[in-house]
């Protein structure tokens, strides 16, 4: 399994945690909790790879 760096931060504007995957352009997700955001990012990361 290839591991990717995750950048996690709080967005006041979105009132949510944001997770970006820098190695995959435009790959990001959000969530109300840090854990939810990471879980959503894993789903989006897989979809990004399948689409690419």
C-alpha positions as CSV (number, residue, x, y, z in Angstrom):
1,X,0.0,0.0,0.0
2,X,1.3,3.4,-1.0
3,X,1.1,6.0,1.8
4,X,0.4,9.7,1.1
5,X,1.0,12.8,3.2
6,X,-2.2,14.3,4.7
7,X,-2.4,18.0,5.5
8,X,-5.1,18.6,8.1
9,X,-6.4,22.0,9.2
10,X,-9.5,23.7,10.6
11,X,-11.4,26.0,8.2
12,X,-13.4,28.7,9.9
13,X,-15.1,29.5,6.6
14,X,-16.3,26.0,6.1
15,X,-16.7,25.3,9.9
16,X,-15.0,21.9,9.2
17,X,-11.7,20.1,9.2
18,X,-10.1,20.0,5.8
19,X,-7.7,17.2,4.6
20,X,-5.6,17.7,1.6
21,X,-3.4,15.1,-0.2
22,X,-0.6,17.3,-1.7
23,X,0.8,14.5,-4.0
24,X,-2.6,14.3,-5.7
25,X,-3.6,17.6,-7.2
26,X,-7.0,18.8,-6.0
27,X,-7.5,15.8,-3.8
28,X,-9.2,17.0,-0.6
29,X,-12.1,16.2,1.7
30,X,-13.8,17.7,4.8
31,X,-15.5,16.5,8.0
32,X,-17.0,17.8,11.2
33,X,-14.3,15.9,13.2
34,X,-10.7,15.3,12.3
35,X,-11.3,11.6,12.2
36,X,-14.3,12.0,9.8
37,X,-12.2,14.2,7.5
38,X,-9.4,11.7,7.4
39,X,-11.9,8.9,6.6
40,X,-13.5,10.9,3.9
41,X,-10.1,11.8,2.5
42,X,-9.2,8.1,2.2
43,X,-12.4,7.5,0.1
44,X,-11.7,10.5,-2.1
45,X,-8.0,9.5,-2.5
46,X,-9.0,6.0,-3.8
47,X,-11.6,7.6,-6.1
48,X,-8.9,10.1,-7.4
49,X,-6.5,7.2,-8.1
50,X,-9.1,5.1,-9.9
51,X,-10.2,8.1,-12.0
52,X,-6.6,9.1,-12.9
